[in-house]
Amino acid sequence: MSLSIEDVARIARLSRIAVTGDELAATQGQLNQILTLIEEMRAVDTTGIEPMAHAQDVMLRLRDDVAREPDRREAWQAVAPAVEAGLYLVPQVIE
């Protein structure tokens, strides 16, 4: 698949990108190179290859999910202007 100058001009217009005539030709070449690369990648037989989440086989270091700070909810709610059922009440902003 290759793009014509008209295709590139339409894409630029839809993207709201101002492109001059000289830039259209250069952009056409670049986009056609990208599309050619995509076609080459699609032609590669990938049957039997397991998908990867990362280019390298890397494991994340995980830590235990433990609360480190003390629960101060009641102390903070004690000084709040309005609390109901453990929730902070705020004035209505939108009618």
CNS distance restraints for C-alpha pairs under 8 A (distance, minus, plus):
assign (resid   1 and name CA) (resid  32 and name CA) 7.73 0.50 0.50
assign (resid   1 and name CA) (resid  35 and name CA) 6.81 0.50 0.50
assign (resid   1 and name CA) (resid  36 and name CA) 7.34 0.50 0.50
assign (resid   2 and name CA) (resid  32 and name CA) 5.43 0.50 0.50
assign (resid   2 and name CA) (resid  35 and name CA) 7.11 0.50 0.50
assign (resid   2 and name CA) (resid  36 and name CA) 7.91 0.50 0.50
assign (resid   3 and name CA) (resid   7 and name CA) 5.70 0.50 0.50
assign (resid   3 and name CA) (resid   8 and name CA) 6.63 0.50 0.50
assign (resid   3 and name CA) (resid  28 and name CA) 6.57 0.50 0.50
assign (resid   3 and name CA) (resid  31 and name CA) 7.51 0.50 0.50
assign (resid   3 and name CA) (resid  32 and name CA) 6.29 0.50 0.50
assign (resid   4 and name CA) (resid   8 and name CA) 6.42 0.50 0.50
assign (resid   4 and name CA) (resid  28 and name CA) 7.03 0.50 0.50
assign (resid   5 and name CA) (resid   9 and name CA) 6.12 0.50 0.50
assign (resid   5 and name CA) (resid  24 and name CA) 6.52 0.50 0.50
assign (resid   5 and name CA) (resid  25 and name CA) 6.76 0.50 0.50
assign (resid   5 and name CA) (resid  28 and name CA) 6.42 0.50 0.50
assign (resid   6 and name CA) (resid  10 and name CA) 6.10 0.50 0.50
assign (resid   7 and name CA) (resid  11 and name CA) 6.17 0.50 0.50
assign (resid   8 and name CA) (resid  12 and name CA) 6.10 0.50 0.50
assign (resid   8 and name CA) (resid  24 and name CA) 6.60 0.50 0.50
assign (resid   8 and name CA) (resid  27 and name CA) 7.34 0.50 0.50
assign (resid   8 and name CA) (resid  28 and name CA) 6.12 0.50 0.50
assign (resid   9 and name CA) (resid  13 and name CA) 6.12 0.50 0.50
assign (resid   9 and name CA) (resid  19 and name CA) 7.63 0.50 0.50
assign (resid   9 and name CA) (resid  24 and name CA) 6.78 0.50 0.50
assign (resid  10 and name CA) (resid  14 and name CA) 6.09 0.50 0.50
assign (resid  11 and name CA) (resid  15 and name CA) 6.00 0.50 0.50
assign (resid  12 and name CA) (resid  16 and name CA) 5.99 0.50 0.50
assign (resid  12 and name CA) (resid  17 and name CA) 5.02 0.50 0.50
assign (resid  12 and name CA) (resid  18 and name CA) 6.82 0.50 0.50
assign (resid  12 and name CA) (resid  19 and name CA) 6.81 0.50 0.50
assign (resid  13 and name CA) (resid  17 and name CA) 6.08 0.50 0.50
assign (resid  13 and name CA) (resid  18 and name CA) 7.35 0.50 0.50
assign (resid  19 and name CA) (resid  23 and name CA) 5.82 0.50 0.50
assign (resid  19 and name CA) (resid  24 and name CA) 6.25 0.50 0.50
assign (resid  20 and name CA) (resid  24 and name CA) 6.17 0.50 0.50
assign (resid  21 and name CA) (resid  25 and name CA) 6.79 0.50 0.50
assign (resid  22 and name CA) (resid  26 and name CA) 6.66 0.50 0.50
assign (resid  23 and name CA) (resid  27 and name CA) 5.84 0.50 0.50
assign (resid  24 and name CA) (resid  28 and name CA) 5.92 0.50 0.50
assign (resid  25 and name CA) (resid  29 and name CA) 6.38 0.50 0.50
assign (resid  26 and name CA) (resid  30 and name CA) 6.36 0.50 0.50
assign (resid  27 and name CA) (resid  31 and name CA) 6.03 0.50 0.50
assign (resid  28 and name CA) (resid  32 and name CA) 6.03 0.50 0.50
assign (resid  29 and name CA) (resid  33 and name CA) 6.19 0.50 0.50
assign (resid  30 and name CA) (resid  34 and name CA) 6.37 0.50 0.50
assign (resid  31 and name CA) (resid  35 and name CA) 6.20 0.50 0.50
assign (resid  32 and name CA) (resid  36 and name CA) 6.05 0.50 0.50
assign (resid  33 and name CA) (resid  37 and name CA) 6.22 0.50 0.50
assign (resid  34 and name CA) (resid  38 and name CA) 6.28 0.50 0.50
assign (resid  35 and name CA) (resid  39 and name CA) 6.23 0.50 0.50
assign (resid  36 and name CA) (resid  40 and name CA) 6.25 0.50 0.50
assign (resid  37 and name CA) (resid  41 and name CA) 6.20 0.50 0.50
assign (resid  38 and name CA) (resid  42 and name CA) 6.17 0.50 0.50
assign (resid  39 and name CA) (resid  43 and name CA) 6.32 0.50 0.50
assign (resid  40 and name CA) (resid  44 and name CA) 6.88 0.50 0.50
assign (resid  54 and name CA) (resid  58 and name CA) 7.40 0.50 0.50
assign (resid  72 and name CA) (resid  76 and name CA) 6.29 0.50 0.50
assign (resid  73 and name CA) (resid  77 and name CA) 6.08 0.50 0.50
assign (resid  74 and name CA) (resid  78 and name CA) 5.95 0.50 0.50
assign (resid  75 and name CA) (resid  79 and name CA) 7.02 0.50 0.50
assign (resid  76 and name CA) (resid  80 and name CA) 6.54 0.50 0.50
assign (resid  77 and name CA) (resid  83 and name CA) 6.70 0.50 0.50
assign (resid  77 and name CA) (resid  86 and name CA) 7.71 0.50 0.50
assign (resid  77 and name CA) (resid  88 and name CA) 7.49 0.50 0.50
assign (resid  80 and name CA) (resid  88 and name CA) 7.32 0.50 0.50
assign (resid  81 and name CA) (resid  89 and name CA) 7.94 0.50 0.50
assign (resid  82 and name CA) (resid  88 and name CA) 6.10 0.50 0.50
assign (resid  82 and name CA) (resid  89 and name CA) 5.22 0.50 0.50
assign (resid  82 and name CA) (resid  90 and name CA) 7.36 0.50 0.50
assign (resid  83 and name CA) (resid  87 and name CA) 5.46 0.50 0.50
assign (resid  83 and name CA) (resid  88 and name CA) 4.62 0.50 0.50
assign (resid  83 and name CA) (resid  89 and name CA) 5.42 0.50 0.50
assign (resid  84 and name CA) (resid  88 and name CA) 6.58 0.50 0.50
assign (resid  84 and name CA) (resid  89 and name CA) 6.79 0.50 0.50
